Amino acid sequence: MLDVASTSSLRVYVSEWENGRRQISARYAKILRVLLGVTDNELTGKPASLGPSGAADGYDDLMGRIDAARSISLTMVNTFMDQTELLRTMDRQMGAASLVDQMTAHLATLEDALTFAVLPETRRPVARALAGAATLAAWQALDVGAVERAWRHYELGKRAAHEAEEPMYLAHATAEQAYVLCDAGRAPMAVQLIRDAQRLGGKAMSPRLTAWLYAAEAEICARAGMPKDCQRAMERAMRCLPPGEEARDPDMLSIFLNEGHLTRWRGNALALIGNDEAVSSLYTALNAADPTFIRASAGLRCDLAQAHMARGEYDQAHEHLRQARLIAGRTGSVRQRRRVEQLTQRL
């Protein structure tokens, strides 16, 4: 049990924190970081510290950092990638709100490694690891409602992908960034950006990433009120998807897509455009859902609620929204809670 002040005292504390009359203690800062999914700097409004300057002229410290960066081996880069993978797994099952501190530290380590790496043979592998980590951090920030942080992380991921000369990573970061625009009510601009992501990937993209990009385009077109474009993009996604149960793209570890995932995505897009086929696709996806994708199941429940509402089946919609609200509360997903409330208001 958390040892905190009474409700009436907490109301006073919050007011004083907001007005700068009381500093947030380390104990409450720890609680608030997890609850709100923010960093220490975002919580206090303070700029990030630049750290100690080292020697008087700075050269000794700089050369020490450069020498340390030269020692980064492929094994160390793989360790960075493993850390990103661990954070991705935890995010999928627990939500992003509790991972802010770990993700911030991981990105800072990777950025430092890239900043002081000099030669291309060292910089490119580190940049590739940073591109994947920054894109994951951006999606986590979007999930907890930190939209500016999300945008900046996507820009970092894109710069790192350029540095690494990895068009697949660049395409993926650009495509996910389109969701920030879409959530902000700029769906037509998001459609343009998702299509630009496909252009950036070019011929270097794997079939699974190509299918993922078309499915993302279908969803964003649906949200932009472009049903024909939505259906056309989804048909392309289905044609490009490799056969079989395997979902992980070995060339792009952040991509999970097989027939089951695509069925859910198709149901999501059809629900958004009010197509009656959405319900059957979504129940097929629900029955085949991977139980480790906890947060995604909240989105699936929202999709089912929306599909039932389009058919006037409000009791079923209520039940799926109830389930979605519970899951979103458990994972701390601000993005999914916002969608639950928007759908609830339409009932």
DARA-V15330 format. One record per pair of residues at least 12 apart in sequence whose ideal C-beta (glycine too) atoms are under 7 Angstrom apart, sorted by sequence separation. I is the first residue (numbers start at 0). J is the second residue. If there is no record, write none. Layout:
I;J / I;J
This chain:
86;98 / 113;125 / 137;149 / 140;152 / 157;169 / 160;172 / 177;189 / 180;192 / 200;212 / 217;229 / 220;232 / 245;257 / 304;316 / 307;319 / 323;335 / 327;339 / 112;125 / 113;126 / 244;257 / 28;42 / 246;260 / 266;280 / 285;299 / 86;101 / 137;152 / 157;172 / 177;192 / 197;212 / 217;232 / 265;280 / 266;281 / 284;299 / 304;319 / 324;339 / 86;102 / 109;125 / 113;129 / 136;152 / 137;153 / 156;172 / 157;173 / 176;192 / 177;193 / 196;212 / 216;232 / 217;233 / 240;256 / 303;319 / 304;320 / 323;339 / 240;258 / 262;280 / 263;281 / 266;284 / 281;299 / 23;42 / 86;105 / 109;128 / 110;129 / 133;152 / 134;153 / 137;156 / 153;172 / 173;192 / 174;193 / 177;196 / 213;232 / 214;233 / 217;236 / 300;319 / 304;323 / 320;339 / 23;43 / 109;129 / 240;261 / 262;283 / 263;284 / 281;302 / 83;105 / 133;155 / 134;156 / 153;175 / 173;195 / 174;196 / 193;215 / 194;216 / 213;235 / 214;236 / 262;284 / 281;303 / 300;322 / 301;323 / 320;342 / 82;105 / 109;132 / 133;156 / 153;176 / 173;196 / 193;216 / 213;236 / 300;323 / 320;343 / 237;261 / 236;261 / 259;284 / 281;306 / 106;132 / 130;156 / 133;159 / 170;196 / 173;199 / 193;219 / 210;236 / 213;239 / 297;323 / 300;326 / 105;132 / 106;133 / 170;197 / 259;287 / 278;306 / 1;30 / 130;159 / 150;179 / 170;199 / 190;219 / 210;239 / 277;306 / 278;307 / 297;326 / 317;346 / 79;109 / 106;136 / 129;159 / 130;160 / 149;179 / 169;199 / 170;200 / 189;219 / 190;220 / 209;239 / 210;240 / 296;326 / 297;327 / 316;346 / 233;265 / 270;302 / 278;310 / 126;159 / 130;163 / 146;179 / 166;199 / 167;200 / 186;219 / 190;223 / 206;239 / 207;240 / 293;326 / 297;330 / 313;346 / 102;136 / 166;200 / 170;204 / 207;241 / 301;335 / 130;165 / 166;201 / 190;225 / 206;241 / 233;268 / 267;302 / 270;305 / 275;310 / 297;332 / 126;162 / 127;163 / 167;203 / 186;222 / 187;223 / 263;299 / 266;302 / 270;306 / 273;309 / 294;330 / 102;139 / 126;163 / 131;168 / 134;171 / 138;175 / 141;178 / 166;203 / 167;204 / 171;208 / 186;223 / 293;330 / 298;335 / 301;338 / 305;342 / 308;345 / 127;165 / 130;168 / 134;172 / 137;175 / 141;179 / 167;205 / 170;208 / 174;212 / 181;219 / 294;332 / 297;335 / 301;339 / 304;342 / 308;346 / 123;162 / 229;268 / 270;309 / 122;162 / 123;163 / 208;248 / 71;112 / 98;139 / 123;164 / 127;168 / 134;175 / 167;208 / 174;215 / 181;222 / 207;248 / 301;342 / 130;172 / 170;212 / 177;219 / 205;248 / 208;251 / 211;254 / 229;272 / 68;112 / 95;139 / 71;116 / 83;128 / 205;250 / 211;256 / 205;251 / 208;254 / 210;256 / 218;264 / 226;272 / 68;115 / 95;142 / 96;143 / 207;254 / 214;261 / 221;268 / 68;116 / 76;124 / 80;128 / 83;131 / 87;135 / 95;143 / 76;125 / 79;128 / 83;132 / 86;135 / 90;139 / 207;256 / 218;267 / 222;271 / 65;115 / 71;121 / 214;264 / 218;268 / 221;271 / 64;115 / 73;124 / 210;261 / 217;268 / 221;272 / 65;117 / 69;121 / 76;128 / 83;135 / 68;121 / 71;125 / 36;95 / 36;96 / 38;99 / 37;99 / 33;96 / 36;99 / 33;97 / 38;103 / 32;99 / 32;100 / 171;251 / 171;253 / 167;250 / 167;251 / 41;145 / 36;143 / 37;145 / 36;145 / 135;253 / 134;253 / 131;252 / 131;253 / 87;253 / 84;252 / 143;331 / 144;333 / 142;332 / 143;333 / 144;334 / 142;333 / 142;334 / 141;334 / 92;291 / 91;291 / 94;294 / 91;292 / 92;293 / 91;293 / 91;294 / 97;331 / 96;331 / 94;330 / 95;331 / 93;330 / 94;331 / 94;332 / 36;331 / 36;333
